[in-house]
Amino acid sequence: MFKCFVEYRIASEHCSAYTQWMKARLVDNPHVHLYEGTEQPGLYVEVWEAATEGAAEQMKKERCDERSAWHEMTCWVPGGPSKVHAWIFRAV
């Protein structure tokens, strides 16, 4: 099992719009789970689940590509796309 973690901050004034936008993404992508920091409200982590490393790499590429539908949310991220970070992890 592999997981792609995508981490970013959403500006407080955009959290409501972001939450509504993200609800639709999560319905269409049941392999994605969203978490918000309890100690840092507005800090979000998406967890994308994949069966193989190749699938996780493809997810990361799609998630971070500027032509992806996911790129829309970067307008709510202070600092823009460069402040959206993604990493792949494997089970040990």
N, CA, C and O atoms as a printed pandas DataFrame, in Angstrom:
     atom_number atom_name residue_name chain_id  residue_number  x_coord  y_coord  z_coord
0              1         N          MET        A               1    0.838   -1.183    0.000
1              2        CA          MET        A               1    0.000    0.000    0.000
2              3         C          MET        A               1    0.880    1.243    0.000
3              4         O          MET        A               1    1.861    1.322    0.740
4              5         N          PHE        A               2    0.528    2.190   -0.820
5              6        CA          PHE        A               2    1.239    3.463   -0.917
6              7         C          PHE        A               2    0.260    4.594   -0.656
7              8         O          PHE        A               2   -0.938    4.474   -0.914
8              9         N          LYS        A               3    0.790    5.690   -0.140
9             10        CA          LYS        A               3   -0.036    6.864    0.120
10            11         C          LYS        A               3    0.695    8.095   -0.381
11            12         O          LYS        A               3    1.906    8.235   -0.210
12            13         N          CYS        A               4   -0.057    8.975   -0.999
13            14        CA          CYS        A               4    0.456   10.268   -1.407
14            15         C          CYS        A               4   -0.170   11.298   -0.477
15            16         O          CYS        A               4   -1.393   11.418   -0.407
16            17         N          PHE        A               5    0.663   12.031    0.228
17            18        CA          PHE        A               5    0.211   13.079    1.134
18            19         C          PHE        A               5    0.391   14.421    0.436
19            20         O          PHE        A               5    1.464   14.717   -0.091
20            21         N          VAL        A               6   -0.661   15.227    0.436
21            22        CA          VAL        A               6   -0.611   16.563   -0.153
22            23         C          VAL        A               6   -0.958   17.540    0.969
23            24         O          VAL        A               6   -2.031   17.453    1.566
24            25         N          GLU        A               7   -0.046   18.466    1.251
25            26        CA          GLU        A               7   -0.188   19.369    2.399
26            27         C          GLU        A               7   -0.149   20.821    1.946
27            28         O          GLU        A               7    0.643   21.193    1.080
28            29         N          TYR        A               8   -1.014   21.638    2.542
29            30        CA          TYR        A               8   -1.077   23.062    2.211
30            31         C          TYR        A               8   -1.914   23.793    3.255
31            32         O          TYR        A               8   -2.601   23.173    4.068
32            33         N          ARG        A               9   -1.844   25.104    3.218
33            34        CA          ARG        A               9   -2.641   25.960    4.096
34            35         C          ARG        A               9   -3.652   26.696    3.219
35            36         O          ARG        A               9   -3.343   27.106    2.100
36            37         N          ILE        A              10   -4.859   26.855    3.749
37            38        CA          ILE        A              10   -5.898   27.640    3.083
38            39         C          ILE        A              10   -6.088   28.920    3.890
39            40         O          ILE        A              10   -6.235   28.868    5.111
40            41         N          ALA        A              11   -6.088   30.066    3.217
41            42        CA          ALA        A              11   -6.299   31.345    3.894
42            43         C          ALA        A              11   -7.661   31.318    4.588
43            44         O          ALA        A              11   -8.644   30.851    4.013
44            45         N          SER        A              12   -7.716   31.812    5.809
45            46        CA          SER        A              12   -8.930   31.715    6.627
46            47         C          SER        A              12  -10.163   32.290    5.932
47            48         O          SER        A              12  -11.265   31.766    6.095
48            49         N          GLU        A              13   -9.990   33.343    5.173
49            50        CA          GLU        A              13  -11.146   33.946    4.507
50            51         C          GLU        A              13  -11.693   33.085    3.363
51            52         O          GLU        A              13  -12.770   33.365    2.837
52            53         N          HIS        A              14  -10.955   32.042    2.979
53            54        CA          HIS        A              14  -11.389   31.171    1.888
54            55         C          HIS        A              14  -11.773   29.766    2.350
55            56         O          HIS        A              14  -12.115   28.924    1.520
56            57         N          CYS        A              15  -11.724   29.497    3.646
57            58        CA          CYS        A              15  -11.987   28.138    4.146
58            59         C          CYS        A              15  -13.379   27.640    3.775
59            60         O          CYS        A              15  -13.535   26.467    3.436
60            61         N          SER        A              16  -14.381   28.488    3.829
61            62        CA          SER        A              16  -15.743   28.067    3.491
62            63         C          SER        A              16  -15.847   27.677    2.016
63            64         O          SER        A              16  -16.390   26.623    1.686
64            65         N          ALA        A              17  -15.332   28.519    1.146
65            66        CA          ALA        A              17  -15.361   28.213   -0.297
66            67         C          ALA        A              17  -14.561   26.949   -0.590
67            68         O          ALA        A              17  -14.991   26.104   -1.375
68            69         N          TYR        A              18  -13.398   26.820    0.043
69            70        CA          TYR        A              18  -12.557   25.645   -0.148
70            71         C          TYR        A              18  -13.295   24.377    0.292
71            72         O          TYR        A              18  -13.281   23.370   -0.415
72            73         N          THR        A              19  -13.932   24.430    1.451
73            74        CA          THR        A              19  -14.639   23.258    1.985
74            75         C          THR        A              19  -15.743   22.812    1.033
75            76         O          THR        A              19  -15.891   21.619    0.772
76            77         N          GLN        A              20  -16.512   23.754    0.516
77            78        CA          GLN        A              20  -17.570   23.416   -0.436
78            79         C          GLN        A              20  -16.985   22.828   -1.719
79            80         O          GLN        A              20  -17.504   21.843   -2.245
80            81         N          TRP        A              21  -15.921   23.422   -2.217
81            82        CA          TRP        A              21  -15.271   22.932   -3.430
82            83         C          TRP        A              21  -14.738   21.520   -3.214
83            84         O          TRP        A              21  -14.886   20.648   -4.070
84            85         N          MET        A              22  -14.117   21.310   -2.057
85            86        CA          MET        A              22  -13.491   20.023   -1.774
86            87         C          MET        A              22  -14.519   18.903   -1.598
87            88         O          MET        A              22  -14.237   17.758   -1.949
88            89         N          LYS        A              23  -15.692   19.207   -1.068
89            90        CA          LYS        A              23  -16.735   18.175   -0.906
90            91         C          LYS        A              23  -17.034   17.494   -2.235
91            92         O          LYS        A              23  -17.185   16.274   -2.287
92            93         N          ALA        A              24  -17.119   18.265   -3.298
93            94        CA          ALA        A              24  -17.377   17.688   -4.619
94            95         C          ALA        A              24  -16.212   16.827   -5.086
95            96         O          ALA        A              24  -16.426   15.769   -5.678
96            97         N          ARG        A              25  -14.973   17.266   -4.826
97            98        CA          ARG        A              25  -13.803   16.470   -5.219
98            99         C          ARG        A              25  -13.789   15.131   -4.485
99           100         O          ARG        A              25  -13.458   14.102   -5.074
100          101         N          LEU        A              26  -14.148   15.143   -3.202
101          102        CA          LEU        A              26  -14.087   13.913   -2.407
102          103         C          LEU        A              26  -15.157   12.906   -2.832
103          104         O          LEU        A              26  -14.927   11.699   -2.759
104          105         N          VAL        A              27  -16.312   13.382   -3.270
105          106        CA          VAL        A              27  -17.350   12.481   -3.775
106          107         C          VAL        A              27  -16.849   11.764   -5.025
107          108         O          VAL        A              27  -17.072   10.566   -5.199
108          109         N          ASP        A              28  -16.171   12.510   -5.888
109          110        CA          ASP        A              28  -15.670   11.951   -7.143
110          111         C          ASP        A              28  -14.391   11.132   -6.975
111          112         O          ASP        A              28  -13.996   10.409   -7.890
112          113         N          ASN        A              29  -13.741   11.239   -5.813
113          114        CA          ASN        A              29  -12.460   10.570   -5.563
114          115         C          ASN        A              29  -12.490    9.866   -4.203
115          116         O          ASN        A              29  -11.897   10.358   -3.243
116          117         N          PRO        A              30  -13.172    8.722   -4.112
117          118        CA          PRO        A              30  -13.317    8.041   -2.816
118          119         C          PRO        A              30  -12.002    7.517   -2.234
119          120         O          PRO        A              30  -11.964    7.139   -1.064
120          121         N          HIS        A              31  -10.932    7.486   -3.019
121          122        CA          HIS        A              31   -9.625    7.035   -2.523
122          123         C          HIS        A              31   -8.849    8.174   -1.855
123          124         O          HIS        A              31   -7.711    7.983   -1.427
124          125         N          VAL        A              32   -9.462    9.354   -1.765
125          126        CA          VAL        A              32   -8.827   10.519   -1.157
126          127         C          VAL        A              32   -9.530   10.838    0.162
127          128         O          VAL        A              32  -10.759   10.854    0.232
128          129         N          HIS        A              33   -8.744   11.090    1.199
129          130        CA          HIS        A              33   -9.275   11.477    2.510
130          131         C          HIS        A              33   -8.660   12.818    2.886
131          132         O          HIS        A              33   -7.484   13.065    2.618
132          133         N          LEU        A              34   -9.454   13.680    3.504
133          134        CA          LEU        A              34   -9.009   15.022    3.841
134          135         C          LEU        A              34   -8.985   15.207    5.352
135          136         O          LEU        A              34   -9.912   14.808    6.056
136          137         N          TYR        A              35   -7.904   15.822    5.839
137          138        CA          TYR        A              35   -7.740   16.103    7.262
138          139         C          TYR        A              35   -7.346   17.564    7.440
139          140         O          TYR        A              35   -6.623   18.138    6.626
140          141         N          GLU        A              36   -7.845   18.152    8.532
141          142        CA          GLU        A              36   -7.446   19.516    8.897
142          143         C          GLU        A              36   -6.715   19.456   10.227
143          144         O          GLU        A              36   -7.121   18.728   11.132
144          145         N          GLY        A              37   -5.650   20.210   10.344
145          146        CA          GLY        A              37   -4.866   20.236   11.573
146          147         C          GLY        A              37   -5.687   20.711   12.764
147          148         O          GLY        A              37   -6.385   21.721   12.673
148          149         N          THR        A              38   -5.610   19.996   13.868
149          150        CA          THR        A              38   -6.325   20.407   15.075
150          151         C          THR        A              38   -5.570   21.513   15.800
151          152         O          THR        A              38   -6.177   22.354   16.462
152          153         N          GLU        A              39   -4.262   21.509   15.674
153          154        CA          GLU        A              39   -3.439   22.523   16.311
154          155         C          GLU        A              39   -3.183   23.712   15.394
155          156         O          GLU        A              39   -2.772   24.782   15.844
156          157         N          GLN        A              40   -3.432   23.514   14.104
157          158        CA          GLN        A              40   -3.227   24.581   13.118
158          159         C          GLN        A              40   -4.420   24.616   12.164
159          160         O          GLN        A              40   -4.329   24.104   11.048
160          161         N          PRO        A              41   -5.528   25.209   12.584
161          162        CA          PRO        A              41   -6.679   25.298   11.679
162          163         C          PRO        A              41   -6.274   25.964   10.365
163          164         O          PRO        A              41   -5.492   26.914   10.342
164          165         N          GLY        A              42   -6.823   25.442    9.287
165          166        CA          GLY        A              42   -6.479   25.961    7.966
166          167         C          GLY        A              42   -5.344   25.204    7.311
167          168         O          GLY        A              42   -5.063   25.415    6.132
168          169         N          LEU        A              43   -4.676   24.316    8.059
169          170        CA          LEU        A              43   -3.630   23.455    7.496
170          171         C          LEU        A              43   -4.295   22.131    7.126
171          172         O          LEU        A              43   -4.869   21.460    7.984
172          173         N          TYR        A              44   -4.218   21.763    5.866
173          174        CA          TYR        A              44   -4.898   20.568    5.371
174          175         C          TYR        A              44   -3.904   19.552    4.831
175          176         O          TYR        A              44   -2.840   19.899    4.318
176          177         N          VAL        A              45   -4.286   18.287    4.962
177          178        CA          VAL        A              45   -3.531   17.184    4.376
178          179         C          VAL        A              45   -4.528   16.281    3.669
179          180         O          VAL        A              45   -5.504   15.821    4.262
180          181         N          GLU        A              46   -4.268   16.038    2.401
181          182        CA          GLU        A              46   -5.028   15.049    1.644
182          183         C          GLU        A              46   -4.219   13.758    1.681
183          184         O          GLU        A              46   -2.996   13.787    1.552
184          185         N          VAL        A              47   -4.887   12.642    1.853
185          186        CA          VAL        A              47   -4.234   11.344    1.814
186          187         C          VAL        A              47   -4.852   10.563    0.659
187          188         O          VAL        A              47   -6.028   10.203    0.687
188          189         N          TRP        A              48   -4.045   10.315   -0.338
189          190        CA          TRP        A              48   -4.457    9.565   -1.520
190          191         C          TRP        A              48   -3.927    8.138   -1.377
191          192         O          TRP        A              48   -2.733    7.945   -1.147
192          193         N          GLU        A              49   -4.784    7.154   -1.510
193          194        CA          GLU        A              49   -4.379    5.754   -1.361
194          195         C          GLU        A              49   -4.187    5.105   -2.717
195          196         O          GLU        A              49   -4.985    5.297   -3.634
196          197         N          ALA        A              50   -3.107    4.327   -2.830
197          198        CA          ALA        A              50   -2.798    3.632   -4.080
198          199         C          ALA        A              50   -2.247    2.246   -3.780
199          200         O          ALA        A              50   -1.586    2.041   -2.762
200          201         N          ALA        A              51   -2.516    1.308   -4.657
201          202        CA          ALA        A              51   -2.047   -0.063   -4.465
202          203         C          ALA        A              51   -0.583   -0.243   -4.852
203          204         O          ALA        A              51    0.109   -1.104   -4.309
204          205         N          THR        A              52   -0.115    0.581   -5.800
205          206        CA          THR        A              52    1.266    0.421   -6.270
206          207         C          THR        A              52    1.985    1.771   -6.235
207          208         O          THR        A              52    1.358    2.829   -6.170
208          209         N          GLU        A              53    3.300    1.705   -6.280
209          210        CA          GLU        A              53    4.089    2.933   -6.300
210          211         C          GLU        A              53    3.827    3.719   -7.581
211          212         O          GLU        A              53    3.742    4.947   -7.557
212          213         N          GLY        A              54    3.700    3.014   -8.686
213          214        CA          GLY        A              54    3.413    3.671   -9.956
214          215         C          GLY        A              54    2.089    4.416   -9.922
215          216         O          GLY        A              54    1.982    5.530  -10.436
216          217         N          ALA        A              55    1.079    3.800   -9.314
217          218        CA          ALA        A              55   -0.228    4.455   -9.191
218          219         C          ALA        A              55   -0.125    5.684   -8.299
219          220         O          ALA        A              55   -0.746    6.708   -8.584
220          221         N          ALA        A              56    0.652    5.595   -7.225
221          222        CA          ALA        A              56    0.841    6.737   -6.327
222          223         C          ALA        A              56    1.566    7.873   -7.047
223          224         O          ALA        A              56    1.209    9.040   -6.882
224          225         N          GLU        A              57    2.572    7.539   -7.837
225          226        CA          GLU        A              57    3.289    8.549   -8.608
226          227         C          GLU        A              57    2.357    9.244   -9.594
227          228         O          GLU        A              57    2.418   10.461   -9.770
228          229         N          GLN        A              58    1.489    8.456  -10.236
229          230        CA          GLN        A              58    0.530    9.031  -11.187
230          231         C          GLN        A              58   -0.447    9.954  -10.467
231          232         O          GLN        A              58   -0.784   11.021  -10.981
232          233         N          MET        A              59   -0.902    9.556   -9.287
233          234        CA          MET        A              59   -1.794   10.405   -8.496
234          235         C          MET        A              59   -1.117   11.725   -8.146
235          236         O          MET        A              59   -1.709   12.796   -8.281
236          237         N          LYS        A              60    0.126   11.634   -7.698
237          238        CA          LYS        A              60    0.866   12.842   -7.335
238          239         C          LYS        A              60    1.006   13.762   -8.539
239          240         O          LYS        A              60    0.810   14.972   -8.435
240          241         N          LYS        A              61    1.348   13.175   -9.683
241          242        CA          LYS        A              61    1.507   13.970  -10.898
242          243         C          LYS        A              61    0.200   14.658  -11.260
243          244         O          LYS        A              61    0.188   15.853  -11.556
244          245         N          GLU        A              62   -0.892   13.918  -11.239
245          246        CA          GLU        A              62   -2.200   14.490  -11.568
246          247         C          GLU        A              62   -2.589   15.570  -10.565
247          248         O          GLU        A              62   -3.090   16.629  -10.945
248          249         N          ARG        A              63   -2.358   15.301   -9.296
249          250        CA          ARG        A              63   -2.765   16.242   -8.245
250          251         C          ARG        A              63   -2.013   17.562   -8.343
251          252         O          ARG        A              63   -2.579   18.620   -8.069
252          253         N          CYS        A              64   -0.762   17.508   -8.726
253          254        CA          CYS        A              64    0.088   18.706   -8.719
254          255         C          CYS        A              64    0.205   19.394  -10.071
255          256         O          CYS        A              64    0.776   20.481  -10.157
256          257         N          ASP        A              65   -0.317   18.795  -11.116
257          258        CA          ASP        A              65   -0.200   19.371  -12.448
258          259         C          ASP        A              65   -1.045   20.635  -12.569
259          260         O          ASP        A              65   -2.189   20.665  -12.114
260          261         N          GLU        A              66   -0.492   21.664  -13.172
261          262        CA          GLU        A              66   -1.223   22.929  -13.288
262          263         C          GLU        A              66   -2.404   22.838  -14.249
263          264         O          GLU        A              66   -3.252   23.730  -14.259
264          265         N          ARG        A              67   -2.477   21.783  -15.055
265          266        CA          ARG        A              67   -3.624   21.589  -15.944
266          267         C          ARG        A              67   -4.706   20.741  -15.303
267          268         O          ARG        A              67   -5.774   20.547  -15.883
268          269         N          SER        A              68   -4.433   20.235  -14.104
269          270        CA          SER        A              68   -5.388   19.397  -13.390
270          271         C          SER        A              68   -6.530   20.229  -12.823
271          272         O          SER        A              68   -6.346   21.401  -12.493
272          273         N          ALA        A              69   -7.695   19.632  -12.710
273          274        CA          ALA        A              69   -8.838   20.299  -12.062
274          275         C          ALA        A              69   -8.518   20.629  -10.605
275          276         O          ALA        A              69   -9.093   21.558  -10.038
276          277         N          TRP        A              70   -7.612   19.880  -10.006
277          278        CA          TRP        A              70   -7.229   20.129   -8.605
278          279         C          TRP        A              70   -6.465   21.447   -8.457
279          280         O          TRP        A              70   -6.400   22.009   -7.364
280          281         N          HIS        A              71   -5.902   21.927   -9.531
281          282        CA          HIS        A              71   -5.106   23.158   -9.488
282          283         C          HIS        A              71   -5.962   24.378   -9.117
283          284         O          HIS        A              71   -5.436   25.380   -8.633
284          285         N          GLU        A              72   -7.267   24.292   -9.344
285          286        CA          GLU        A              72   -8.173   25.408   -9.042
286          287         C          GLU        A              72   -8.029   25.912   -7.612
287          288         O          GLU        A              72   -8.139   27.111   -7.354
288          289         N          MET        A              73   -7.782   24.995   -6.686
289          290        CA          MET        A              73   -7.767   25.381   -5.274
290          291         C          MET        A              73   -6.532   26.180   -4.874
291          292         O          MET        A              73   -6.483   26.726   -3.772
292          293         N          THR        A              74   -5.548   26.257   -5.742
293          294        CA          THR        A              74   -4.328   26.979   -5.364
294          295         C          THR        A              74   -4.547   28.480   -5.219
295          296         O          THR        A              74   -3.714   29.172   -4.635
296          297         N          CYS        A              75   -5.655   28.989   -5.743
297          298        CA          CYS        A              75   -5.954   30.420   -5.571
298          299         C          CYS        A              75   -6.284   30.743   -4.116
299          300         O          CYS        A              75   -6.252   31.912   -3.730
300          301         N          TRP        A              76   -6.599   29.737   -3.299
301          302        CA          TRP        A              76   -6.912   29.935   -1.882
302          303         C          TRP        A              76   -5.703   29.671   -0.985
303          304         O          TRP        A              76   -5.776   29.859    0.230
304          305         N          VAL        A              77   -4.600   29.241   -1.576
305          306        CA          VAL        A              77   -3.384   28.916   -0.835
306          307         C          VAL        A              77   -2.467   30.144   -0.802
307          308         O          VAL        A              77   -2.027   30.607   -1.854
308          309         N          PRO        A              78   -2.173   30.674    0.384
309          310        CA          PRO        A              78   -1.228   31.801    0.438
310          311         C          PRO        A              78    0.114   31.381   -0.180
311          312         O          PRO        A              78    0.723   30.404    0.258
312          313         N          GLY        A              79    0.562   32.106   -1.177
313          314        CA          GLY        A              79    1.800   31.753   -1.860
314          315         C          GLY        A              79    1.579   30.950   -3.123
315          316         O          GLY        A              79    2.517   30.725   -3.887
316          317         N          GLY        A              80    0.339   30.510   -3.356
317          318        CA          GLY        A              80    0.003   29.806   -4.585
318          319         C          GLY        A              80    0.521   28.380   -4.693
319          320         O          GLY        A              80    0.832   27.753   -3.680
320          321         N          PRO        A              81    0.616   27.866   -5.912
321          322        CA          PRO        A              81    0.974   26.467   -6.158
322          323         C          PRO        A              81    2.292   26.017   -5.527
323          324         O          PRO        A              81    2.434   24.847   -5.171
324          325         N          SER        A              82    3.241   26.913   -5.386
325          326        CA          SER        A              82    4.532   26.502   -4.816
326          327         C          SER        A              82    4.420   26.132   -3.337
327          328         O          SER        A              82    5.351   25.563   -2.766
328          329         N          LYS        A              83    3.288   26.451   -2.723
329          330        CA          LYS        A              83    3.082   26.130   -1.301
330          331         C          LYS        A              83    2.223   24.879   -1.107
331          332         O          LYS        A              83    1.817   24.565    0.013
332          333         N          VAL        A              84    1.951   24.172   -2.198
333          334        CA          VAL        A              84    1.265   22.876   -2.132
334          335         C          VAL        A              84    2.352   21.816   -2.239
335          336         O          VAL        A              84    3.044   21.726   -3.253
336          337         N          HIS        A              85    2.499   21.017   -1.194
337          338        CA          HIS        A              85    3.591   20.035   -1.127
338          339         C          HIS        A              85    3.028   18.616   -1.171
339          340         O          HIS        A              85    2.001   18.333   -0.553
340          341         N          ALA        A              86    3.694   17.735   -1.893
341          342        CA          ALA        A              86    3.230   16.353   -2.016
342          343         C          ALA        A              86    4.388   15.387   -1.831
343          344         O          ALA        A              86    5.498   15.620   -2.309
344          345         N          TRP        A              87    4.099   14.283   -1.118
345          346        CA          TRP        A              87    5.090   13.239   -0.869
346          347         C          TRP        A              87    4.416   11.882   -0.972
347          348         O          TRP        A              87    3.224   11.747   -0.696
348          349         N          ILE        A              88    5.176   10.891   -1.365
349          350        CA          ILE        A              88    4.675    9.510   -1.416
350          351         C          ILE        A              88    5.358    8.700   -0.324
351          352         O          ILE        A              88    6.568    8.797   -0.122
352          353         N          PHE        A              89    4.563    7.902    0.374
353          354        CA          PHE        A              89    5.059    7.009    1.426
354          355         C          PHE        A              89    4.619    5.593    1.127
355          356         O          PHE        A              89    3.590    5.368    0.490
356          357         N          ARG        A              90    5.413    4.639    1.595
357          358        CA          ARG        A              90    5.062    3.216    1.467
358          359         C          ARG        A              90    5.007    2.596    2.845
359          360         O          ARG        A              90    5.651    3.073    3.780
360          361         N          ALA        A              91    4.246    1.547    2.963
361          362        CA          ALA        A              91    4.150    0.823    4.235
362          363         C          ALA        A              91    5.464    0.093    4.483
363          364         O          ALA        A              91    6.099   -0.386    3.543
364          365         N          VAL        A              92    5.870    0.007    5.737
365          366        CA          VAL        A              92    7.087   -0.750    6.091
366          367         C          VAL        A              92    6.753   -1.847    7.073
367          368         O          VAL        A              92    7.639   -2.593    7.491
